[in-house]
């Protein structure tokens, strides 16, 4: 055994010597030591922005080894220089002094990397820049065959290797059957599932147990898992897999209500390497720090290829931000988890930046408006740039009267006074869920509610569940992120930014969706008909009704009319059992 080990060591030393040798009389010189490939003027460059970005990212990939570079026709001198640069002074990857290439120019500065070498490097990533990104939106409510559920099931049926899912709520049988078929043909499926947190205490018969029963590995995290995304055939083992993968993300959970009752959006994205890599990185971070839903003992936990940020080349067509950036990974007796870091606001910072940069219009559709940074940015924009068309469309449950708004403000001020200079305590004062609809509309921002009931209740709610903003009719920001401080600091969320310059049809679709919702009920005069019924007839008063888009004054007037005609509406009986009182008899 010792002899074999010694011989192995000698062979390894010989290989290392060969790898490190600069001199090889049989190897043709591609480039001189000081040669460069990228001209000073970008306009003269033979390479696209995509190629330049992808070359640098590929050079940063630990899988782009010395041997891989040599096999691609790169000279030993250039390959050695590339590998040495990214490894840093200690010549070892994965250590504190790693020195990834920030851009193609830094790669071009490596000795012996000139035009010929660069051409070979570009040939290694050529396919990454050939496909054109596409983003197909599906809006709810719609029929099941046209819904996001049907389309997701079809995508799962097309999966060849893998499906990674992060979802808050899931109950669709069509997707369940598609997952079962996928596992049956050898596709590995991993799912980070919010419901598993509760299902674990009594697992038998739960959705999580049923999923594990068909071979889906289910896990959960210690924070609210509010994502609604899936990656089909994603980059589990190779960065290149990202460029043929399919990403599904948006506001809609995987339920019948999300498909056929609520206002929702789901976007299917193809040929978007950067976006897939960012979402795979997000999934990996959740999965690697998750806790097991223990049911199917035959399922084996495994991790994927780590995706560091230097491996992700920027694509101007898309971007994504995640609230996971606001958390630090922790360890406890219960397992790994996440703990919020005070002062971080990854997603709201991005939205505020977009609000501040808007020149013509901001159209916001959200189930909630409880984010202080976003609300303050909207009010500031209205004050400083009244010419900008700002419109906000919210769900029924976001309406509050002036007295509640004043009470909220007093409570927050009291909390902030008690918090003193403690940043974490100050943050907690806002994270309780302050509703900003009243101050935003009072600041002159046109704001409407999707009103469909007197008292909100989940049993009959026709929720306006979108979470999107459209800027200047061009840039779309959409995802799972509720516009709330609680979402920023207590839940795992995403927000994708789509560029209208590269995806104009997507922006047009979202704008069309917004305009349709903004005028809900106007064409058939629902508001006036409702007021006439209350004030001029003796008919029973509907407390859950067809939706209509109303401003704050209209909602206030309608609610006052209902209270006057139906004094019992605010009684304990009506408050405690709203589902049993959808009409008020005269």
N, C-alpha and C positions, 0 to 999 in steps of 0.2 A: 504493500500500500504506500509506503514511504517513497519507494522508487517511482511509482506511478505519479505521485504528487510532485516529486522533484522534476520529472520529465515534463509534466504539465506546466510547471512554473517556468521551465526553460523555454518551452514553446510560446508561452504568453509573453515572456521577455523579448523573444525574437519578433513576435508579431508587433509588439509595442515599438520596437526599434524600427521595424519597417514602416509602421504608421507614422512615426515621428520624423522619418528621414526627409530632408529637403532635397537631397540630390538623387536623381534618377536619370541616368544618361539616356535611357530608352524612352522616357516620357517627353512628348513634344511640349514646348512652351505655348500656352494659350495666350497669356498676357504677361507683360513686364511687371516688375514689382510696384511701380508707381502708376501703372495704367488705370484709367477710370472709364466708366461706361455711361454715366448720366451727364449730359451736357448741362452747363450752368443755367441755360434758359430752358424751362420746362417745355416750351413750345417746340423746341428742337428735339425733344426726347422721342425715341422710337417706341417707347413703352407707355402704356396707359397708366392712369392713376391706380387702377385696380391692380395691375401687374406689379407696380412698384410697392404697393402696400402688402400684397400677398407674398412677394419675394422675401421681404423682411420678416413677416410672420412665419413663413416656412423655415427660414434660417434660425428662428428662435425655438423651433420645435425640437425637443430632445430626441424625437424619433428621426430627425434629419441628422444622422450620425456621420462620422467621417467616412464609414464604409458606404453609406447611401450616396454621399456626395461623389465619391470616387466612381461608383457604379453609374452615376449620371454623366460621367465624363469630365468632372471637375479635377483639376490637377491636384497633386498631393500638397503642394505649397499653399494653394488657395483653400483647399479643404481644411488643412491644419489651421490656417489663420482664422477661418470662420468659426471652427469649433473652439479654438482657444479664446477668441474674443468673447463669445457668449458664456463661457465657463468662468471667466474671471481669473484672478491671480492664482487661486488655488487649483485651477485646472479641473474642477469638479462641479458638475451641474447640481442644482438643488441646494446650494449653500448661499450664505448671506452676500457673498461678493459676486454673484452671477451678474453678467453684464449683457442683457438682451439688446438686440439692435432696435433703436427707436424708429428708424426709417431706412429706406433703401440707400440713402446717401451715406449713412454710417456703414452699411454693408459694402458699399462701393469703395469705401476708404480702406478696407482690408487689403494688405499687400497681395498682389497677384490676382486681384479681382478686377478685371477690366471688361472690355466689350465682349470678348469671346466667352469668358466665364459667366458673365451676366446673362448672356443669351441661353446658356445651358441651365442656369438657375431659373430663368423665366419659363423654359420649357417644362420644368418640373411642376409648375403651378398653372400652366396655361389653361387647363380645363376649368379652373376656378372662376375665370373671368369670361367664359364663353356664354354661359346661360344667362338669360334675362330674368330678373326678379319679377314675381307676380304675387299679388295679394288680392284674394277673392273674399269679399265680405258677404255674410249672410245675416239678414236682419230678422228679428222676431218682433211681434208674433207672426207666425205663418203656419202652413199645414205641415204635418209631420214629414211627409215625403220630401218637402222642400227645406226642411229644417237643418240646423247644424247637427242635430243628432244623427239624422240619416247620412249626412256627409261624413261625419266622423266614423260611423260604423263602416262605411265604404273604404275610408282610408285605412282603418285597422285591417280590413279584409285584404288590402293590398300590401300590408307590411311583409317584408321578407326576413328581417333579422330581429328587430327590436321595436318595442313601444315603451316609452317612458311618460308617465302621467303624473301631474300634480293637480289635484282637484279638491274643491271645497265640498260640493254636493253632487252626488251621482245616484241615479235611480232608473236609468233607461234600460229596458230589456233588450232593445236592438243592439246597443253597444255591448251589453253583457254577452250576448250570443256571438258577436264579432270577436270579442276577447277570447272566448272559449275556442272558437275556430282557430284563432291565431296561435294560441298555446298548443293546440292539437297538431299544428303543422311545424312546430319547433321554434316559433317566435318567443323570445323571452320578454315578459311584461313586468314592469316595476311600477308601483303606484304609491305616491305619498298622498295619504287620504285623511282629511280632517275628521271624518266620522270615526276613524279607527281609534282616536283618543278616547271616545266614549265606549265604542264597541268592545274594547279590550277587557273591561270589567266583567261583562257577561257575553262572551263572544258567540256562543251557539245561536245559529239562526240569523246573525247579523249580516249586513251587506259585506262587511270586511271578511267574515268567515266564508261566505259564499264565493267571493272573489278568490280567496286563497284555495278554496276547494277546487276551482277550475285551473289552478296553477299560476295565478297572479300573485306576485310577492307584494304584500301590503305592509307599509310602515307609516309612522306618524311623527310629527315634531311637537315640541313643547309649546310652540306658539300657534295661534290660529293660522291654519293653512288655507288661504283664500284664493290661491291661484286657480285658473281654469285653463290649463294648457296641456298639450300632448306633443311629443316629438316622435315621429315615425321614421324608423331606420336612421337614427341619429348617430353622432360621432362618439360612440362608446369606446372604440379602439383606435380611431384615426381621425385627424382633423379633416381629411378629404371627404369623409362620410357626411360632413355637414352640408356639403354643396349639392347633394342629391336628396337630402332629407326633406321632410315636410313638417312644418310647424302649424299647430292650431292654437289660437289664443283669443281672448276677448273677455266679455263681461258675463257670458252665459254659463251657468252651471249645466250639468248634463241631466236635465229633468224635463218632464213633459210641460210643466208650467213655463220654464225658460224658453221652450220652443214655441208654444202655442198661446200663451197668455201675456207674457211680460214683454216690455220693450227691451231688446237685447241686441248685441252684435257679437259675431264670431268671425275671425279672419283666418283664412287658410293661406299660408305663405309658402311659396316654393322658390327654389334657387336663391336663397338668402343665407349664404354661409355665415356672415357675421351674426345675424339674428339667431340662427340655430345654435351657434357656438355659445352665445351669451345665455340662451335658455338652457343649454346642456350644462353649462357651468353652474347656473342657478340650481338646476335639478341635482347635480352632483353634490353641491354644498348642502342641500337639504337631505339627500339620501345618505350621505356619508356621516351626517350628524343626527340621524333619525333614530327612532326606537322601534323595535320589532313588534308587530302584531302577531302574537304567537298562536298559530293554529295549524297550518300545514308544515309539519316538521321536515318534510322532504325538500322544501324550498331552501336553497343555499344563498346566503347574502354574498354579494360581490359588488365591487366598485368599478368605475370606468376610468378611462384615461384622464388624468388631471388636465384641465384646460386653464392654463394661466393666461392672464390678460395679454402678455406679449405674443401669444399665439393667435390673437383675434385682430385681423386687419379691419380697419375702418371702412365701412360702406356708407357713402353719403345718402343712400336711399332710405336707410333705416337706422334706428338706435333703440336701445332698451335700458330702462333703469328698474331697480328692484329694491324693495324695502329691506331685504336681507342685509344690505350694506349698512343699515342702522344698528345691526346686532353684532355682538361678539360671541364666539363659540365658547360654551362652558361645559364643565363636567360635574356630575353629581352622582349620588348613589343610585338614582333612577336612570342614569345614562347620560348621553350627550344632550346638549340643548343650546338655546340661544338666550342672550341677555341684552336688553336694549342699552345703547350707549347714548347718554344725554347729549343733546346738541346736534345730532345727525338728522338730516331731513332730505334724504337722497331723492325721493320722487317729487315732493312738493318744491324742492329747489329747482328741479328741471321744469316743472310747470310754471313756476313764477318767472323763470327765464324766458319761456315761450310767451307768456302773457306780456311781459315787458317789451319783447321784441315785435309784437304784432303791430302792423301798420294800418290795416283796414278793418278787420273784423275778428271777433272772438265769439264762437258759438259753443256753449257748454251744455251738455246733457248728462245729468248725473242723478243717481238715486239719492245721494246725500250732498250737502255742502256744509261740512263741519271741519274744514281745514282752515285754520287761521291764516297761514301764509297765502293760500290761494284766494281767500275772501278779501284779504287786505290788498293783494295785488290787483284784483278786479276793481275794487273801489278806488285805488290810486290811479289806475288806468283811466277810469271814467272821469276822474277829476282833472287829470293832466291832459287827457286827449279825448275830449267829448265827441270828436268827429269819428272815433272808432266805433263801429257797430258791435256793441257787446250785448249778447242776449244769453240768458241763463234759464234752463228748463229743468225743473226738479220734480221729484216724486211727491205725491200727496202728503206723506208723513213729515216732510220738511217744513210745512207751514207752522208758524207760531204767531201769536198775537203780540201786540206791543207790550202788554204787561208781562208776558213770559219772557220776552226779549230783555226787558229791564231787570227782571228777577235773575235771569242768567248772568247778565253783566255784573250785577251786584255780588253774586256767588263767586264768580271768577275773580273779581277784585279782592274779595275777602280771602280767597285761597292764595292769591299772589302775595298779599300782604303777609300772610302767615308763612309763606315759603321763603320770604326774605331773599337772600342772594343765592340760594340753593337751586342750581339750574335743573336738576332732576325733579325737584318738587315743583318748580315753576312749570315744567313741561307737563307734569301730571295734572295741573289745573286745567289745561286745555284738552288733554287726552280724554277727559270724561265725556266729551261729545257735545260741544257747544254748537248750536244751530245758528248759521249765519244768514239765513234767507232774509230775515227782517232788516238787519243793518245794510245788507247789500242792496236790496230794493229801495231802502230809504235813501241810499247814496245816489239814487238816480239810475241804477243799472236796470234795464228792462228785464224783468224776471217773471216767469210763469210757472205754475204748478200743474202737473197732470192730476187733476182732481177727479176722484171716482168714488168717494165715500165721505161721510161726515166724520166718522171715527175709524182710524186705520186699524185693520185686523188682517192677519196673514191669511185667514180662511177665504176671504173674498177679494183680497188686494190684487189689482191689475198693475203690478209695479212698473214704474219707469226705472229700469234696472241698469241702464247704460252707465258707462264711466268714460266719456270721451269729450274731447275738445277739438274744434277745428279752427285753425288760425289762418286768417287771410284767404279763406277758401281753398287752401293748398296743403298745409301741414296738419296731419291728424295725430293726436295723442290718444291712445285707447288701450285699455287693458282690464285687469281685475281690480285695480286700485280704487277703492271708495275715497272720495274727496273728504277725508277726515284725519284729524290728528291721531286718532286711535289706530286707524289703518296704517299710518306712517310708523307707529312705534309699538304696535302689539300684534300685527298680522304680517304674513308673508304675501306680498303683492308684486305685480308687475305693471309697467306702463310702457307701451311701444310707441315710438315716434316715427311716423311714415312721412317721407318727403313727397310733396305734391309735384315737385319737379321731375321725380322719377316714377311716381305712382299717381298720375293725375286722375285716373278713373276712380281710384279708391277715395280720394278727397271729394270728388263729385258725388259719389254714392253716399258718403256721410253727410254732406251738405243737404242732399235731397232728403235723407232721412230726418235730419233736424227740422227742415222747413215743414215737412209733413206733420211732425209732432207739435211744432209751435202753433199750428192752426187747428189742432184737434177739436172737433165739435163746432167749429165756426160756421161751416157751410150749412148745417141744418139748425143753427141757432139754439144749441142745447142749453146754454146758460139762461137765455131769456125764457125758454119753455119751462125750465125748472123753476125759475122765480115765479112765473105765472101760475104754475101748478100749486106752489106753496101759498101764494098770496091771494089767488082768485078762484080756487076750487076747494072742495072738501074731500078730494081724493087722498088716499093714504100717501104719506110722504116717503119716497125712497131714501134710505140712508146709505145704500150702496147703489151706484147708478153708472150709466155710460160715461166714460171719461171725457173730460173737456179741459182745454188749456186755459187757465184763468190767472190773472195777475192777483197781487196781494189784496187789493181793494175788493175785487170781485169775490174772492174766497171769503173774505171777512163779511161781506154783505150776505152771501149765501148762507153761511153758518149762522149768522144772526137771525135771518129769516126762518131757518129751521128751528132754532131755539124758541123763537117767539110762537111759532105755530105748534110746536111739540115740546112743551116744558119738560116732559119725562126723558127727553133725549140725554140729559146729563145726570139722570138718577143713577144710584148704585147699580140697579138692575141692568140698565142699558150699558153702563160703563164696564161692568164685570162680564157680561154675556153679549158682546156685540154681534157674534155670529147668529144669535137667536133673535136679533132685532134689526133686520135689514130694511124694515118698513116701520113707520110710525103711524098707527091708525088715528083717525080724527076722533 
